[in-house]
Amino acid sequence: MIRKIIKIDEEKCNGCGACAKACHEGAIEMINGKARLVRENYCDGLGDCLPVCPVDAISFEEREAPAYDESAVLASKQKSKPTLPCGCPGTQSRAIKREESTCQAAGAPVLSQLSQWPVQIKLVPINAPYFDGANLLIAADCTAYAYGNFHNEFMRNRITLIGCPKLDAGDYAEKLTAIIANNNIKSVTVARMEVPCCGGIENAVIRALQASGKMIPWSVVTISTDGRIIPM
């Protein structure tokens, strides 16, 4: 039958494996360092793999291909039962592609600016395609609740990592050091609350920047408990 199916350009493929992870059906595998569509009947043609590819090596085409076999996919999943971190599918790393919007009609719902998942510092991978050339926002989780326009002013065009230094066990500095040291991070913005315990997230970022050995522009924004930006 003629149907829409993905096409992988192996010359463009950089072997990162993001598409294989994003393909929930198991149609893609990494072979000799390149992504390949190995099971055409497992490809549903929806293209969850497209937005995660950092080099645009995946596209759609319409051609002769076997029909999508949902029962075979389900049987394969039942047989393999892959173990994800913490046993939770919600920890699977993925980029979120959004259409650019320059204006918003009055009364329309506020659009999310989150561009990746997961967001919790302890759950994010050390390496992910969305870290390449990223502007990082490292935020205390209360900031998004205290400051009303947090998505548009802080999260927009940034990769967001959140945490609570008072409630999370352990220190963030080691994980943040690894992320900064192993990726092409362009800048770091820290968003914290005015309360003293929030100093932990700022201090962790400072130590991570120092330990990474990189000179990266960084800044700190402090938000009051009543939702104002406190001038430095």
N, C-alpha and C positions, 0 to 999 in steps of 0.2 A: 504494500500500500504506500501511497505518497503521503507523507506527513512531515510536520515540523520537528526537527531534531537538532541537537547541538553539533557544532563543528569545532574541533580544536586544531589550531595552527601550531604544530610542534616546533616550528622554527622560532616563533615568538615565545613559546612556553619557557619559563625560567625555572621550572621544577619546584616551585614553592609548596605545592600540594594543597593549596587552599581550596581549589575546586573539588578535589576528591573528598575533602572533609565536608564541604557544603552540599555534596550530592547525597541526599538522604536515602536514595534508592540503591546506591552502590554501583551505578553505571560506569563510573570513572575510577581508574586505578593508575598508580604511578609505576611506570615501567621504564627502566634504564634512565631514570631521572626526568622523564617526561610524562605529562598527563595524557591518557588515552581513553577514548570511549570504548570500553571492552564488552559492554552488554547493551546493545541497541534496544532490546526489548525492555530494559530497565529504565530507559530515559523517558520521562513523562513529557518532555518538551516544554516545561515551565521555566527552566533556566535559572534555578537557584545558584548555579555555579557562575553565572556571568558576572554579577556585581562584585564578587570576591576576587576575581582575577586582576592582579595589579598591572598586567601588561597587555590587557585586551586581546588575549589569545583565543577567546571563545566567542563564537557567534552562533546565530541560528541559520539553518538552511532547510529547504524543503526538498526531499528526495525519497526514493524508494527505501523503506525501512520496515522491519517487523513492528507490529502494533505493540503499544505499551502493555506489558503483562503485569498487572497489579498483584495478582495472586502469587506469581513467581517472586516478586519483590518482597511481599509479606512473608512468604515461606523462607526466603533467604535471611531476612531480618530475624525471624524467630530462631533460625538455626545458628546464626552467628552471635547474636546478642552482644554487640560491642559494649565494652565498659568505658563510659565517659568519666571525666574527673568528678569525684564525689558521687558518682552514680546518677548524676542529674543531667538530663538533656539541656537544661537551661544554661549550662556552663559552656556549651559549644560556641567557639569563637566565630563571629561573622561580622561583615561590614554591612551597614545599612545605607542604601543609596536613596537619596531624596532629590526631588526636582527643585530647582531654584525658584524661589518666589520673591519678587521684589516688593510686593504690596499685599495687603490683606484687607478684605472687606470688613466694614464695621460689623461687629457682632458675630463674626465667623470664629470657629474654634481656633485656639492658639495651636500652631503646628509644632510638633516635637522637632528638636534639632539634634537629637541623639544620632550619632553616625556609626556606632559600633556596639557590639555586645560580646561578652559581659562588660559591666562597668566597675564592679567592685575590685579594688586593688588586689585583693588576695585571690581573685578568680581569673583575672586577665592573664593571657599567656605572655611570656617574656618577648617572644617574637610573633608578629602578625603582620600581614601585608599593609594594614591600615596605619601602622606606625611609621612607614617610610615617608619622610618629609612632613611628619605630623607636627601640629601645634598642640601641645598637651595642656589639658585643664585638669589639675589635681585638686579636688574639692572635698571639703568636709561635707558629709551628706546633708547636714541641716541647712546648708546655704541655699539649696534649691527650694526649700520650703519657706525660708525667711525672705528671700528676695524675689519679688513677683515676676520680673522679666528675665529670670536667670537663663532660660533657654536661648533667647535671642541675643542677649548681651554677652554671655559667657560661653555657652555650649556651641553656638553656631560656628562652623568651620574649625572645630577643635575635636580632638579625641578626648573623651571624658573618663576620668578615673575617680572613684569616690571611696571614702572610708571615714571611720570615726575612731580617732586615736584613743578615745576614752573607753570605748566598748569593744573594739577589735583586739584580739589577743596578739601579742608580738609587736614587732616594729616594722614599719613600711620601708625603711631606708634600703635594706638589702634588695628587695624586689624592685624598687624604683631605680636603684643603681644599675641593675641588670637590664632594665628596659631602656634606660638612657644610653648605657654603654654599648648595647648591641643593636641599636636602631638609629636611623638618621632623624633625630628629633630636632626641629627647627627652633622651638621656643617652649617655655614652661610658664603657665599661669597658675598660681595657687589661690584658691578661694577658701577663706576660713571665716569662722564666726569670731566675734570679739571676746568670747569666753576664754579663760586661760587654758583649759584643756585642749583647745583647738591649736595651741602652739605646737603640739606634737606633730601635726601633719606638716606644718611649715618647716619645723626643724628637720624632719625626715627628708624633705625635698632638698634642703640646703646641704645635708650630709650626702645625699645621693648625687647631687651635682658635683660636689667636691670629689667624691670617690670615683666618679665616672671619668674624670680627667678631661672633660670637655668644657669648652667655653660656650655656653648656650644662654641667650637672653632669657631672663626670668623676672617675674614680678609677683607681688602679693596684693590681693584685694581682701580687705576685712569688712565683713558685713555685721551690722548691729543686730541685736535680738528683735528689734522692731522693724527690721527690713530696710535699713539705710546703708549705703556705702560710706564707710568712715574714711575721711580724707587722711592721707599719710602725712 
